Amino acid sequence: MIALNVNRRQYSVDVDPATPLLWVIRENIGLAGTKYGCGMAQCGACTVHIDGEAVRSCVTPVSRAAGKIVTTIEGLSADLSHPLQQAWIAEDVPQCGYCQSGQIMSAAVLLRENSKPTDSDIDDAMSGNICRCGTYPRIRRAIRRAAQLMASGGAK
Amino acid sequence: MNIATGMRRRDFFKAGAALGGGLLISFYLPELSGTSETDRAKETFAPNAFIRIGTDDSVTIIVNKAEMGQGVYTSMPMLIAEELEADWSRIRVESAPVDPAYNHAVFGIQMTGGSTSVNSEWERLRKAGAMARMMLIAAAAQTWNVNAQSCRAESGYVIHAASNRRLSFGALADSAVKMEPPKEVVLKDPKDYKLIGKPTHRLDTPSKINGTAQFGLDVRIPGMLTAVLARPPVFGAKAVRINDEKAKSVPGVAAVVSVRAGVAVVASGFWPAKLGRDALDIVWEEGPNATLSTASLREQYANLAKTPGAVARKDGDPTQTLASAAKQVTAEYEVPYLAHAMMEPLNCLVDLRSDRCEIWTGTQFQTVDRAAAAAVAGLKPEQVQIHTTLLGGGFGRRANPVSDFVVEAVEVAKAVGAPVKVIWTREDDIRGGWYRPMWYDRLAAGLDAAGNPVAWTHTIVGQSILAGTMFESVMVKNGIDGSSVEGAAELPYAIPNVLVDLHSPKVGVPVQWWRSVGHSHTGFVVESFLDELAHTAGKDPYEFRRALLAHQPRYLGVLELAASKAKWGAPLPGGRARGIAVHFSFDSYVAQVAEASVADDGTVRVHRVVCAVDCGRVVNPDTVVAQMEGGIIFGLTAALKGEITLERGRVQQRNFHDYPMLRMNEAPDIEVYIVPSTEHPTGVGEPGVPAVAPAVANAIFAATGKRVRRLPVRASDLRKA
């Protein structure tokens, strides 16, 4: 049995420790917001936080998350109040939406570490996340907007 | 039971059908799955298949189009809400079940594709909304005992201004049920539109940023198993010997079954199924496609391109005029097979019982999938229910002519005897075929002494997408698959002698429509070659096009708008150059100006793309902008990166590391300008794609003097010597 803390709740799962965290989150814990896109850390759709760091859960063995704090898109806020979610709504970022959980989880780490990211900071932080619908221009705008929201305390 | 009327819902709709007059609205609404009559009891007013109004003032719009990112879960409700005068904040969306009521208004089957959703639903859904509004007004007028003409609807209420009375749609729902549906409806004057034409936030955004949006991959039902298939290494190969001992020893693996698509390992979840799949030991009989290679196809196509094909268009005497022209230009262009690579890999969940079959999947092709599933299951189509989930991208792949991803899942479920979800890995997707065809084009043109083109010949070589599908009889005529020559046969330029002909070789690679279909290659070829002619004539490529499009006002409209917004002709910094292209597809006109630079090592950087679009009357301007942005990024991925190649019958790419997508750090600034129009609305999902590759290739030529005639653009071709 592996003990996991996901979105501040305790879970105990009976799986092979080598199983990727992605599939444990989706199938054993039942949180489907974290997506499968490539299975080899190429697309970022599976991005979650382990102890605050963005990781690709499709290549992260569940054993690596044991005893750590895992946060998924469902744990970002209870009510769409995170500045990134507010900015994503304002800019109407998603098209198909499949990659957006991963995009937002990557952007959340960027903004926590860098409250005023430049375009090149955004490129560096976000180029591991593919969006096949091509929402990049809006993701860029939404990250800038979220940074402003955070600076003005407009959302928490 | 509907408590208010004592009628069962189904009886009501039958009665409604009998009452139906001159409206092009189906009154039949089937029982919807997943919700019991009790849950529905508060929703009493369902005047047609697209609207349900609850006594709690909720307005549910049933959308018959698949939401794959193009915004139909917002644009379709906008059409209805505009005429219904609904309170937009109360609108909820539900995906339609499979039913003839939801068939495509033009194509006659339930499907989403061809950039036609707004184009084809523009009339029907506005009428559906107007009809409901009139019945609500009639109910209020009867309640108040006033003339219906003296009442109006606004923001979810019917109002009688003279007596200062109002009733909400919910309060009227029970009595509106009893109103006779109107025989005719009057649609609004466009000047009175409150929603249509106004930028409107998408209704599906909140669910897509908090993890609650449900894609096919996310659906779970009790007792469900998961399957991953070992698929043939060569198209059409058959498994002749299977050793599944190791696969079956993987903890969690429940069964190994053979289906036509391959060998399925069925397990408690994705991971054991995948481990089991990887542990299979299979001997394949590879069959005739084992010798396929891109190199030999190129050779075959290049030879074919030198011979006359089936004639798609012939004006004047192109051959003779070409031979006697003052200047002649010839060129050969080629583009590769491309995979759709939707972010959500294909998947399909099937619960098959003796007398029914339930399917959950993201599909663009409900009628076709249902018939195919029924045939495999041994059921009637009516016994098969498809729940259309959100699609994590479609781009055409989820409208498969043989329902490949649905049929295999039904076969696996049938073999296993339990509900099964088949999940494709990314490798299965990239290697699984159903590609945009590989194309090879040979063009020749003649210019007169003044540099005006007088003859144009264009020979196209590539597989027919429509041959062998249900569309063949309608869309393949005299050996011409319309989708192979679209964008080439309707060459808009004032050139008096034109020949467009086609070879459609049969190759064992499954091909399919891919966002913008034939235009994805003809846009590149035609607009690049036209640019070659402009340079040969010593003319500015923009002015050259303008002169040849003088009789095409809507082409000119987008061309001039894009050029002016991009400041065509003004100096650019740091080695950047502009390229321009204009293309008509899916009844819309798009012009793009790309700014690109080429580094010494041949690396291309696209800095900015300015896009002008004329798609008739616009429903949601922000969606039009988003679709142009998305189309441009999609087209850039193809122009700069996309390539599926074959060797010994095997696809050489397998995941995003060797079939790369454009990423954030490569995405240009994009500006989109919409030409104001009162024409009928036309496509936006695909028309953003075709113009960007030629705009970039033409910019590369302007920057380097090197002509790109083969996609994707290769740094090795552009490197400074």
HADDOCK unambig.tbl for C-alpha pairs under 7 A between the chains (distance, minus, plus):
assign (segid A and resid 19 and name CA) (segid B and resid 271 and name CA) 6.77 0.50 0.50
assign (segid A and resid 23 and name CA) (segid B and resid 271 and name CA) 6.95 0.50 0.50
assign (segid A and resid 27 and name CA) (segid B and resid 269 and name CA) 7.00 0.50 0.50
assign (segid A and resid 32 and name CA) (segid B and resid 211 and name CA) 6.65 0.50 0.50
assign (segid A and resid 32 and name CA) (segid B and resid 218 and name CA) 5.66 0.50 0.50
assign (segid A and resid 33 and name CA) (segid B and resid 211 and name CA) 3.68 0.50 0.50
assign (segid A and resid 33 and name CA) (segid B and resid 212 and name CA) 6.27 0.50 0.50
assign (segid A and resid 37 and name CA) (segid B and resid 343 and name CA) 5.69 0.50 0.50
assign (segid A and resid 37 and name CA) (segid B and resid 344 and name CA) 6.06 0.50 0.50
assign (segid A and resid 37 and name CA) (segid B and resid 345 and name CA) 6.72 0.50 0.50
assign (segid A and resid 37 and name CA) (segid B and resid 426 and name CA) 6.75 0.50 0.50
assign (segid A and resid 38 and name CA) (segid B and resid 426 and name CA) 5.15 0.50 0.50
assign (segid A and resid 38 and name CA) (segid B and resid 655 and name CA) 6.76 0.50 0.50
assign (segid A and resid 42 and name CA) (segid B and resid 656 and name CA) 6.09 0.50 0.50
assign (segid A and resid 42 and name CA) (segid B and resid 657 and name CA) 6.66 0.50 0.50
assign (segid A and resid 73 and name CA) (segid B and resid 210 and name CA) 5.79 0.50 0.50
assign (segid A and resid 73 and name CA) (segid B and resid 211 and name CA) 5.81 0.50 0.50
assign (segid A and resid 74 and name CA) (segid B and resid 210 and name CA) 5.51 0.50 0.50
assign (segid A and resid 74 and name CA) (segid B and resid 211 and name CA) 5.51 0.50 0.50
assign (segid A and resid 80 and name CA) (segid B and resid 210 and name CA) 6.88 0.50 0.50
assign (segid A and resid 85 and name CA) (segid B and resid 209 and name CA) 6.38 0.50 0.50
assign (segid A and resid 89 and name CA) (segid B and resid 205 and name CA) 6.29 0.50 0.50
assign (segid A and resid 89 and name CA) (segid B and resid 206 and name CA) 6.94 0.50 0.50
assign (segid A and resid 92 and name CA) (segid B and resid 201 and name CA) 6.35 0.50 0.50
assign (segid A and resid 92 and name CA) (segid B and resid 202 and name CA) 6.59 0.50 0.50
assign (segid A and resid 92 and name CA) (segid B and resid 205 and name CA) 6.78 0.50 0.50
assign (segid A and resid 94 and name CA) (segid B and resid 205 and name CA) 6.31 0.50 0.50
assign (segid A and resid 94 and name CA) (segid B and resid 208 and name CA) 6.95 0.50 0.50
assign (segid A and resid 95 and name CA) (segid B and resid 69 and name CA) 3.81 0.50 0.50
assign (segid A and resid 95 and name CA) (segid B and resid 70 and name CA) 6.31 0.50 0.50
assign (segid A and resid 95 and name CA) (segid B and resid 71 and name CA) 6.96 0.50 0.50
assign (segid A and resid 96 and name CA) (segid B and resid 68 and name CA) 4.94 0.50 0.50
assign (segid A and resid 96 and name CA) (segid B and resid 69 and name CA) 3.49 0.50 0.50
assign (segid A and resid 96 and name CA) (segid B and resid 391 and name CA) 6.50 0.50 0.50
assign (segid A and resid 96 and name CA) (segid B and resid 392 and name CA) 5.22 0.50 0.50
assign (segid A and resid 96 and name CA) (segid B and resid 393 and name CA) 5.53 0.50 0.50
assign (segid A and resid 97 and name CA) (segid B and resid 69 and name CA) 6.93 0.50 0.50
assign (segid A and resid 97 and name CA) (segid B and resid 208 and name CA) 5.33 0.50 0.50
assign (segid A and resid 97 and name CA) (segid B and resid 392 and name CA) 6.67 0.50 0.50
assign (segid A and resid 98 and name CA) (segid B and resid 343 and name CA) 6.56 0.50 0.50
assign (segid A and resid 98 and name CA) (segid B and resid 344 and name CA) 6.52 0.50 0.50
assign (segid A and resid 98 and name CA) (segid B and resid 392 and name CA) 5.02 0.50 0.50
assign (segid A and resid 99 and name CA) (segid B and resid 343 and name CA) 6.87 0.50 0.50
assign (segid A and resid 100 and name CA) (segid B and resid 208 and name CA) 6.84 0.50 0.50
assign (segid A and resid 100 and name CA) (segid B and resid 209 and name CA) 6.36 0.50 0.50
assign (segid A and resid 101 and name CA) (segid B and resid 209 and name CA) 6.00 0.50 0.50
assign (segid A and resid 101 and name CA) (segid B and resid 211 and name CA) 6.62 0.50 0.50
assign (segid A and resid 123 and name CA) (segid B and resid 664 and name CA) 5.80 0.50 0.50
assign (segid A and resid 123 and name CA) (segid B and resid 665 and name CA) 4.75 0.50 0.50
assign (segid A and resid 126 and name CA) (segid B and resid 664 and name CA) 6.38 0.50 0.50
assign (segid A and resid 127 and name CA) (segid B and resid 663 and name CA) 5.50 0.50 0.50
assign (segid A and resid 127 and name CA) (segid B and resid 664 and name CA) 5.01 0.50 0.50
assign (segid A and resid 127 and name CA) (segid B and resid 665 and name CA) 5.86 0.50 0.50
assign (segid A and resid 130 and name CA) (segid B and resid 661 and name CA) 6.94 0.50 0.50
assign (segid A and resid 130 and name CA) (segid B and resid 663 and name CA) 5.91 0.50 0.50
assign (segid A and resid 132 and name CA) (segid B and resid 342 and name CA) 6.52 0.50 0.50
assign (segid A and resid 132 and name CA) (segid B and resid 343 and name CA) 6.24 0.50 0.50
assign (segid A and resid 132 and name CA) (segid B and resid 634 and name CA) 6.89 0.50 0.50
assign (segid A and resid 133 and name CA) (segid B and resid 630 and name CA) 5.18 0.50 0.50
assign (segid A and resid 133 and name CA) (segid B and resid 634 and name CA) 6.94 0.50 0.50
assign (segid A and resid 134 and name CA) (segid B and resid 629 and name CA) 6.62 0.50 0.50
assign (segid A and resid 134 and name CA) (segid B and resid 630 and name CA) 4.30 0.50 0.50
assign (segid A and resid 134 and name CA) (segid B and resid 633 and name CA) 5.15 0.50 0.50
assign (segid A and resid 134 and name CA) (segid B and resid 634 and name CA) 6.53 0.50 0.50
assign (segid A and resid 135 and name CA) (segid B and resid 630 and name CA) 6.31 0.50 0.50
assign (segid A and resid 136 and name CA) (segid B and resid 664 and name CA) 5.65 0.50 0.50
assign (segid A and resid 136 and name CA) (segid B and resid 667 and name CA) 6.72 0.50 0.50
assign (segid A and resid 137 and name CA) (segid B and resid 669 and name CA) 6.89 0.50 0.50
